[in-house]
Amino acid sequence: MPGDSSDVSGDGGDSDDGDGGDPDDGDGGIRPAHVDLGGRVLACWPSPGHHHAAVTFYDPHTGFLLTGDTVYPGRLYIQDWPAFVRTIDRLIGFCDTHPVTHVLGCHIEMSRQPGVDYPIFTTYQPDEPPLQMTVGQLRQIRRAIDEVGGRPGRHVFPDFVLCLDED
């Protein structure tokens, strides 16, 4: 429940390996770092894919999953496809075992019209949707991953665009 910071590891507390695993091993049992903001503790763990240094924060008090540039209503630029897939799977696994009220990225690039994003460098976006996304939309990203299958290109979906460069 929001406000309970007892287990924010994403593994249900059942991991017995001590270190929580390698961030790229795909097991989902990564032990987070804890960031104490003066009595309010956030969990933080690696979430590569968009960028190798990407991280995700979870605030158990609000239930906010803060995903940075990894997940938001816009163009999701993917540098490392396998890492991105593992990150999305971990985020979904985390959401399955923790109360997540909103998935919050860093910015918005989509309009309220499904599948239509604002042009790059647009500074006035009067018809943008809210920043907060749902766990259901996170699952839509996972379904889109299956549909795209790692093919390079710009793949448009109603709430986001997967942008995968060629190697």
C-alpha positions in Angstrom: 0.0 0.0 0.0 1.3 3.5 -0.6 3.3 4.7 2.4 4.8 1.2 3.1 8.4 1.1 2.1 9.1 -2.4 3.5 9.8 -4.2 0.2 10.4 -2.2 -2.9 12.8 -4.7 -4.5 10.4 -5.9 -7.2 11.0 -9.5 -6.3 8.4 -9.9 -3.6 11.1 -10.2 -1.0 11.9 -13.8 -1.9 15.4 -13.2 -3.5 18.0 -15.2 -1.6 21.1 -14.3 -3.7 22.1 -11.4 -1.5 23.0 -8.9 -4.3 19.7 -9.1 -6.2 21.4 -10.1 -9.4 23.1 -8.4 -12.3 21.0 -5.6 -13.8 21.2 -7.3 -17.2 20.4 -10.9 -16.1 16.7 -10.7 -16.8 15.6 -12.3 -13.6 13.7 -9.2 -12.3 15.2 -9.6 -8.8 17.3 -6.5 -8.7 17.7 -5.0 -5.3 17.1 -1.3 -5.4 19.3 1.4 -3.9 17.4 3.5 -1.4 17.4 7.3 -1.6 16.5 9.0 1.7 15.0 12.4 1.1 14.9 13.3 4.8 12.5 10.6 6.0 10.9 9.8 2.7 12.7 6.9 1.1 12.6 6.2 -2.6 13.7 3.0 -4.3 16.0 3.4 -7.3 17.2 0.7 -9.7 18.7 0.5 -13.2 16.4 0.6 -16.2 18.6 0.5 -19.3 17.3 0.4 -22.8 16.8 4.1 -23.6 20.2 4.8 -22.3 22.6 2.5 -20.4 22.6 4.9 -17.4 18.8 5.2 -17.1 17.2 4.6 -13.7 13.7 4.3 -12.3 12.5 5.6 -8.9 9.5 4.4 -6.9 7.9 6.4 -4.2 6.0 4.0 -1.9 4.2 6.9 -0.2 2.5 8.1 -3.4 2.8 4.9 -5.5 4.5 6.9 -8.2 6.8 5.0 -10.6 9.2 7.6 -12.0 10.6 6.3 -15.3 12.5 9.2 -16.7 12.9 8.9 -20.5 12.2 5.1 -20.4 8.4 5.3 -20.4 6.3 8.4 -21.1 3.6 9.5 -23.6 5.9 10.2 -26.5 8.7 8.9 -28.6 10.5 6.1 -26.7 14.0 6.2 -28.2 15.6 2.8 -27.7 19.4 2.3 -27.8 19.5 -1.3 -26.6 16.5 -3.4 -27.5 17.2 -6.4 -25.3 17.9 -4.2 -22.3 14.7 -2.2 -23.0 12.6 -5.4 -23.1 14.1 -6.6 -19.8 13.5 -3.2 -18.2 9.8 -3.2 -19.3 9.4 -6.7 -18.0 10.9 -5.8 -14.7 8.7 -2.7 -14.4 5.6 -4.8 -15.1 6.7 -7.4 -12.6 7.3 -4.6 -10.0 3.8 -3.2 -10.7 2.3 -6.7 -10.2 3.7 -6.8 -6.6 3.5 -3.1 -5.6 0.8 -0.5 -5.6 1.6 1.9 -8.5 -0.8 4.8 -8.8 0.9 6.5 -11.8 3.7 5.8 -14.2 5.4 9.1 -14.7 8.0 9.9 -17.3 9.9 13.2 -18.0 7.9 14.8 -20.7 5.0 14.5 -23.2 5.3 14.3 -27.0 1.9 12.8 -27.9 -1.3 14.7 -28.7 -4.7 13.6 -27.4 -5.3 12.2 -30.9 -4.2 8.5 -30.8 -1.0 7.8 -32.6 -0.2 11.4 -33.3 2.9 13.0 -31.8 4.0 16.6 -31.9 6.9 17.4 -34.3 10.4 17.4 -32.7 11.3 20.7 -31.1 7.6 21.8 -30.7 7.4 24.1 -27.7 3.7 24.7 -27.7 1.6 21.6 -27.3 -1.9 22.7 -26.4 -3.5 19.3 -27.0 -1.2 17.1 -25.1 -2.5 14.3 -22.8 -1.7 14.1 -19.1 1.8 13.1 -18.2 0.7 10.3 -15.9 0.4 6.9 -17.5 -1.2 3.7 -16.1 0.1 0.2 -15.5 -2.2 -0.8 -18.3 -0.3 1.5 -20.7 2.9 -0.1 -19.5 1.4 -3.4 -20.5 0.5 -1.9 -23.9 4.2 -1.1 -24.3 5.0 -4.7 -23.7 2.5 -5.9 -26.3 4.0 -3.4 -28.7 7.5 -4.9 -28.0 6.1 -8.2 -29.1 4.6 -6.7 -32.2 7.8 -4.8 -33.2 10.1 -7.7 -32.4 13.2 -5.6 -32.5 12.7 -4.3 -36.1 14.4 -0.9 -36.6 12.2 2.0 -37.4 9.5 4.3 -36.0 6.6 2.2 -34.7 3.5 4.3 -33.9 1.0 3.2 -31.2 -1.9 5.2 -29.7 -0.1 6.4 -26.6 3.6 6.2 -27.6 6.0 5.7 -30.5 8.8 3.1 -30.3 11.9 4.5 -32.1 14.5 1.8 -32.7 17.6 2.7 -34.6 19.5 0.3 -36.8 22.8 -0.9 -35.2 
